[in-house]
Amino acid sequence: MRPLQRATNLLAGLGVMLLLTGGHALAASSGKHTSALTTDEAIACIRSAAAAQTGLVKGVEGDDEKGKRLCKVQIVDETGKRHKLQVDVQTQQVVKAK
């Protein structure tokens, strides 16, 4: 049950961080389009990805691909293997997993 406790702690930390930044991701002006996620969207994406792949969340990123808003979630399982999942922000369905 420790991985579940760690995931819960990570979600709580992510929620606090996003609340402190007003729910907006800040990016340096590099000329590239950056898609920010709201707090609720980020947490929902993490939950969808965690339901599909157990492990520790190492990163979350918002992205726009071909007119579709995606959330990319990186998870490391108990063996150390890295998994990259893409979640459709609107439907909360995992659309791609590597």
Secondary structure as UniProt FT lines:
FT   HELIX           2..20
FT   TURN            21..23
FT   HELIX           39..52
FT   STRAND          56..65
FT   TURN            66..67
FT   STRAND          68..76
FT   TURN            78..79
FT   STRAND          82..88
FT   TURN            89..91
FT   STRAND          94..97
//
